[in-house]
Amino acid sequence: MRILTAILLLTAVACAQEPAKASKAIIHLYRERAYTGSLRKMPIFMDEQQIADLVNGRFFVAKLEPGKHVFRCRTKLEAITVELVAGQDYYLRAELIQGFTKNHWRVIEVTNDQGAADIERLKPLDVKYVSPSVR
C-alpha cells in the first residue's frame, strides 16, 4: 500500500511540474567563433535591459515569458522583435558586421536546425556574463 501511495505521489508531482516547463519559451542565444572582434564582449539587450555579455564562441539558454520581446546588441536600429510562444525553442545569433569605417553588432533569428547545428561547435557562456534575471 505504501509503495502504491508513493508511486501516485511521484506521478502527481511529475504531472504538476510538466505545465511549468511548457509555460515558458526557450531561447538559445549564441555568438559564433570569429577572429574579428574576438576579444570584445558583445552586450545583449532584451526589452532595453542588458541580459548578457556574449563572449566569442559561446552560447546561453534562457527560459522566458511568452509574448513579444525586443532583442538587440548595441545599436537600437538593429533591434529585432520576436513573438515567443510557450513551449517553443528559438535561436538567435549575435553577429559582428564589418563596415568600411565602423563595425556594428546585430542579432538575427535563425532556424532551429541552423541554430542547433551552430551551437554544437560552441561552449556554454560562463554564468558570470549572464544577468540573474534570465538565469
C-alpha positions in Angstrom: 0.0 0.0 0.0 2.8 2.4 0.8 4.5 1.7 -2.5 1.3 2.4 -4.4 0.9 5.7 -2.4 4.5 6.7 -3.2 4.0 6.0 -6.9 0.8 8.0 -7.0 2.5 11.0 -5.3 5.5 10.9 -7.6 3.2 10.8 -10.6 1.2 13.7 -9.4 4.4 15.7 -8.7 5.8 14.9 -12.2 2.5 15.9 -13.9 2.4 19.2 -11.9 5.9 20.2 -13.0 5.3 19.5 -16.7 3.0 22.5 -17.3 5.5 24.8 -15.6 8.1 23.7 -18.2 5.7 24.3 -21.1 4.6 27.8 -19.8 8.0 29.4 -20.9 9.7 29.8 -24.2 13.3 28.7 -24.5 15.7 31.0 -26.2 19.2 29.9 -27.4 21.4 33.0 -27.9 24.9 32.5 -29.3 27.9 34.0 -30.9 30.0 32.0 -33.4 33.7 31.9 -33.1 35.4 34.5 -35.2 38.8 36.2 -35.2 37.5 39.7 -35.8 36.3 41.2 -32.5 37.2 38.1 -30.6 38.5 39.9 -27.6 35.4 42.1 -27.2 32.3 41.1 -25.2 29.0 41.6 -27.1 26.3 43.2 -24.9 22.9 41.6 -25.5 19.7 43.5 -24.5 16.2 42.2 -24.2 13.4 44.8 -23.8 16.0 47.5 -23.2 17.7 45.7 -20.3 21.1 44.0 -20.6 20.8 40.3 -20.2 24.3 39.1 -21.1 27.7 39.8 -22.4 28.3 37.3 -25.1 31.9 36.1 -25.4 33.4 34.8 -28.7 32.3 31.2 -29.4 29.8 30.9 -26.6 26.1 30.4 -26.1 23.5 30.5 -23.3 19.9 29.3 -22.9 17.2 31.1 -21.1 13.5 30.4 -20.3 11.5 33.5 -20.9 7.9 34.5 -20.6 5.9 34.2 -23.8 5.0 37.3 -25.8 6.8 40.0 -27.8 10.3 40.7 -26.8 12.8 43.1 -28.5 16.4 41.8 -28.8 19.5 43.9 -29.8 23.2 44.4 -29.3 24.4 48.0 -29.0 22.5 49.6 -31.9 18.8 50.3 -31.3 18.3 50.5 -35.1 19.3 46.8 -35.4 16.8 45.6 -32.9 14.5 42.7 -33.8 11.1 41.8 -32.3 10.4 38.1 -31.6 7.0 36.8 -30.6 7.8 34.0 -28.2 5.3 31.1 -27.7 5.3 28.9 -24.6 7.0 25.6 -25.0 8.8 26.5 -28.2 12.6 27.0 -28.9 14.1 30.0 -30.6 17.6 30.5 -31.8 19.2 34.0 -32.0 22.7 34.6 -33.4 24.7 37.7 -32.4 27.0 38.9 -35.2 29.7 41.4 -35.7 29.3 43.2 -39.1 32.4 44.8 -40.5 31.8 48.1 -42.2 34.2 50.3 -44.2 34.8 52.8 -41.3 33.0 51.2 -38.4 31.9 47.8 -37.2 28.5 47.1 -35.7 26.7 44.3 -33.8 23.3 42.8 -34.6 21.1 39.9 -33.5 19.3 37.8 -36.1 16.8 34.9 -35.7 17.9 31.6 -37.4 16.0 28.4 -38.0 16.0 25.8 -35.2 18.0 23.4 -37.4 20.7 26.0 -38.2 20.9 27.2 -34.6 21.2 23.7 -33.2 24.0 22.9 -35.7 25.9 26.1 -34.9 25.6 25.6 -31.1 27.1 22.1 -31.3 30.5 23.7 -32.0 30.3 26.3 -29.2 30.9 26.3 -25.4 28.4 27.4 -22.8 28.7 31.0 -21.6 30.1 31.4 -18.1 27.3 32.3 -15.7 29.1 35.5 -14.6 28.3 37.0 -18.0 24.5 36.3 -17.8 22.1 38.6 -15.9 20.4 36.9 -12.9 17.1 37.9 -14.4 17.4 35.3 -17.1 19.4 32.5 -15.5 
